[in-house]
Amino acid sequence: MNPSEKDFELAKILVDHSVKVKAKEHVLITVSQDGMPLGKAVFIEVLKRGAYPMFDIEATGMSYAFFTEANDWQLNYVPEEVVKSKVAWADAYIRIYSEFNSRELAQIDPAKLAIRSKLMRPLMDPMIDSERWVLTYYPTPAMAQEAGVAYDWLKQFYFDSVLVDYKKMEKDLKSLEKMMDEGKEIHVVGKMTDLYVNIEGRTACACYGDCNIPDGECFLAPVTNGVNGEVYFDLPTLAYGTEVSGIHLHFKDGKVIKAAADKGEEALLKMLETDHGAKYLGEFAIGANFNIKRAMLNTLFDEKIGGTIHMALGRAYKSKKGGGENESAIHWDIVKDMRLSGSVLTIDGKVVLKEGKLLV
């Protein structure tokens, strides 16, 4: 429970750099049980800034029980007034998530999960759209097991990934942001990939610790009907607790018209059936945190790997920079490893990313 020096160092980044807490503001700190050391450090730092923190403890290990025991009324009921009041009360939001079991939902019918997602998403959108929120995943033994690494190794990896110079990251990413702002078309070539993405008129957003920790990416929302071709995603991901890998998508006029996966194909297809917007891209991004070198089967980390790209099926962010219009109950990021031989990304014919190296 007692925070370490590194917990306090990260807490200061979350409070001062990410959400920029000011005196007399309201700060909602949502913490999963295993993230309490960092949660306490954030609580203390918010108090030191003269703001008012509210601790919202998120019990882990309850989801399986809910989805297996809830009747139809319970499944379709959300205490909207409670959720809305918490979101409306806060000026800034800090979420510290810790995995109890990333496969807890693997045996649950995805249709049930989609129902809850559709109910909860509109209630949480005001927080996301506020742009004063930040999310981090705190290391746990379960997260280490999922990644196939020792827990002690994971803790060191975590702090190496998150305790970086975000001011330098901002400076380094601005030239990439400018190129994406001015670009008209992205072309991605690689393993089973030949994809054209229309970005004309879109603005990009360089990310350097504002909403995600760890961070390091530059993203935008493609023109919704402007994605054509095929793309193969080399890195595995989770869809409601089910591992999905080797995802191969074909797009025509922005819409996924064919989808397959080497593993977890049923889960992939069910995600695509969530709603109309789930078959369209809400985000295209280039990962640029070169402190993160290996996949962890955790999207928050994997999408930031330097020299990768990722795309999100579903909802586009509504922010002025990086935002778009696609609507969906999901925002599902999938990562492609562009460090592999023959992988090239160009913007209007200019090579920007080649075999994992950023050339801007």
Long-range contacts (C-beta under 8 A, 24 or more apart in sequence): 1-36, 1-37, 1-40, 2-37, 2-40, 3-37, 3-38, 3-40, 3-41, 3-44, 4-37, 6-159, 6-163, 7-37, 7-38, 7-40, 7-41, 8-41, 8-44, 8-45, 9-163, 10-38, 10-41, 10-136, 10-159, 10-162, 10-163, 10-213, 11-38, 11-41, 11-42, 11-44, 11-45, 12-45, 13-162, 13-163, 13-166, 13-209, 13-213, 14-42, 14-45, 14-94, 14-134, 14-136, 14-213, 15-42, 15-45, 15-46, 15-49, 15-94, 16-45, 16-49, 17-166, 17-209, 17-210, 18-94, 18-134, 18-209, 18-210, 18-211, 18-213, 19-92, 19-93, 19-94, 19-132, 19-133, 19-134, 20-92, 20-132, 21-46, 21-49, 21-51, 21-92, 22-49, 22-50, 22-51, 23-49, 23-50, 23-51, 24-50, 24-51, 24-52, 25-51, 25-52, 25-91, 25-92, 26-51, 26-52, 26-54, 26-89, 26-90, 26-91, 26-92, 27-51, 27-52, 27-53, 27-54, 27-90, 27-91, 27-92, 27-93, 27-94, 28-54, 28-56, 28-86, 28-87, 28-89, 28-90, 28-92, 28-93, 28-94, 29-53, 29-54, 29-55, 29-56, 29-94, 29-95, 29-96, 30-56, 30-58, 30-93, 30-94, 30-95, 30-96, 31-55, 31-56, 31-57, 31-58, 31-95, 31-96, 32-57, 32-58, 32-60, 32-96, 32-97, 32-98, 32-99, 32-100, 32-138, 33-57, 33-58, 33-59, 33-60, 33-98, 33-100, 34-60, 34-98, 34-99, 34-100, 34-138, 34-140, 35-96, 35-97, 35-98, 35-138, 37-138, 38-96, 38-136, 38-138, 39-96, 42-94, 42-96, 54-86, 54-89, 54-90, 56-86, 58-97, 60-98, 60-99, 60-100, 60-101, 61-100, 61-101, 61-104, 63-104, 63-105, 63-108, 64-104, 64-105, 64-107, 64-108, 67-105, 67-108, 67-109, 67-112, 67-113, 68-108, 75-112, 75-115, 75-116, 76-115, 76-119, 78-116, 78-119, 78-120, 78-123, 80-123, 83-120, 83-123, 83-124, 84-123, 87-123, 87-124, 87-126, 87-127, 88-126, 90-127, 91-132, 92-132, 92-133, 93-127, 93-130, 93-132, 93-133, 93-134, 94-133, 94-134, 95-133, 95-134, 95-135, 95-136, 96-136, 96-138, 97-135, 97-136, 97-137, 97-138, 98-137, 98-138, 98-139, 98-140, 98-143, 99-137, 99-140, 99-142, 99-143, 99-146, 99-298, 100-140, 100-142, 101-142, 102-142, 102-143, 102-146, 102-238, 102-241, 102-297, 102-298, 103-146, 103-238, 103-241, 103-242, 104-241, 105-240, 105-241, 105-242, 106-240, 106-241, 106-242, 107-241, 108-240, 108-241, 110-239, 110-240, 110-267, 110-270, 110-271, 111-270, 113-240, 114-270, 114-274, 114-329, 117-274, 117-329, 117-330, 118-274, 118-275, 118-329, 121-315, 121-329, 125-318, 128-317, 128-318, 129-317, 129-318, 129-319, 131-210, 131-211, 131-319, 133-211, 134-209, 134-210, 134-211, 134-212, 134-213, 135-211, 135-212, 135-213, 135-300, 136-162, 136-212, 136-213, 136-214, 136-300, 137-298, 137-300, 137-301, 143-296, 143-298, 146-296, 146-297, 146-298, 147-296, 147-297, 147-298, 149-296, 160-291, 161-214, 161-289, 161-291, 161-292, 161-301, 161-304, 162-213, 162-214, 164-214, 164-216, 164-289, 164-291, 166-208, 166-209, 166-215, 167-208, 169-208, 169-209, 169-215, 169-216, 169-288, 169-289, 170-206, 170-208, 172-288, 173-206, 173-207, 173-208, 173-216, 173-218, 173-288, 174-206, 175-360, 176-204, 176-206, 176-218, 176-286, 176-288, 176-352, 176-358, 176-360, 177-204, 177-205, 177-206, 177-218, 179-347, 179-350, 179-352, 179-360, 180-204, 180-218, 180-220, 180-347, 183-347, 183-348, 184-348, 185-347, 185-348, 186-222, 186-284, 186-345, 186-346, 186-347, 187-345, 187-346, 187-347, 187-349, 188-231, 188-309, 188-336, 188-338, 188-344, 188-345, 189-342, 189-343, 189-344, 189-345, 190-232, 190-336, 190-338, 190-340, 190-342, 190-343, 190-344, 191-232, 191-234, 191-340, 191-342, 191-343, 192-230, 192-231, 192-232, 192-248, 193-229, 193-230, 193-231, 193-232, 193-336, 193-343, 194-229, 194-230, 195-227, 195-228, 195-229, 195-230, 195-231, 195-251, 196-227, 196-228, 196-229, 197-222, 197-226, 197-227, 197-281, 197-284, 198-222, 198-223, 198-226, 198-227, 199-223, 199-226, 199-284, 199-347, 200-226, 202-324, 203-320, 203-321, 203-322, 203-323, 204-321, 204-322, 205-317, 205-319, 205-321, 205-322, 212-300, 212-304, 214-289, 214-291, 214-292, 214-300, 214-301, 214-304, 215-289, 215-304, 216-287, 216-288, 216-289, 216-290, 216-291, 216-292, 216-304, 216-306, 217-285, 217-286, 217-287, 217-288, 217-289, 217-303, 217-304, 217-310, 218-285, 218-286, 218-288, 219-283, 219-284, 219-285, 219-286, 219-322, 220-283, 220-284, 220-285, 220-322, 220-324, 221-281, 221-282, 221-283, 221-284, 221-316, 221-317, 221-322, 221-323, 221-324, 221-325, 221-326, 222-254, 222-281, 222-283, 222-284, 222-324, 223-254, 224-254, 224-280, 224-281, 224-316, 224-324, 224-325, 224-326, 225-253, 225-254, 225-255, 225-280, 226-253, 226-254, 227-251, 227-253, 227-254, 227-280, 227-281, 228-252, 228-253, 228-254, 231-311, 231-336, 232-336, 233-334, 233-335, 233-336, 234-335, 234-336, 234-337, 234-340, 235-295, 235-302, 235-308, 235-334, 235-335, 235-336, 235-337, 236-263, 236-295, 236-297, 237-297, 237-299, 237-302, 237-332, 237-333, 237-334, 237-335, 238-297, 238-299, 239-264, 239-267, 239-268, 239-270, 239-271, 239-332, 240-267, 240-271, 242-267, 243-297, 244-268, 247-334, 251-281, 254-280, 254-281, 255-279, 255-280, 256-280, 256-313, 271-313, 271-330, 271-332, 272-313, 274-314, 274-328, 274-329, 274-330, 275-328, 275-329, 275-330, 276-328, 277-314, 277-315, 277-326, 277-327, 277-328, 278-313, 278-314, 278-328, 278-329, 278-330, 278-332, 279-313, 280-313, 280-314, 280-326, 280-328, 281-311, 281-312, 281-313, 281-326, 282-312, 282-313, 282-314, 282-315, 282-316, 282-317, 282-324, 282-326, 282-328, 282-331, 283-310, 283-311, 283-312, 283-316, 283-317, 283-322, 283-324, 283-331, 283-333, 284-309, 284-310, 284-311, 285-309, 285-310, 285-311, 285-312, 286-345, 286-352, 286-353, 286-358, 287-335, 288-358, 295-335, 295-337, 299-333, 299-335, 302-335, 303-333, 303-335, 305-335, 305-337, 306-356, 306-358, 307-337, 307-338, 307-339, 307-353, 307-355, 307-356, 307-357, 307-358, 308-335, 308-336, 308-337, 308-338, 308-339, 308-356, 309-335, 309-336, 309-338, 309-345, 309-353, 310-334, 310-335, 310-336, 311-336
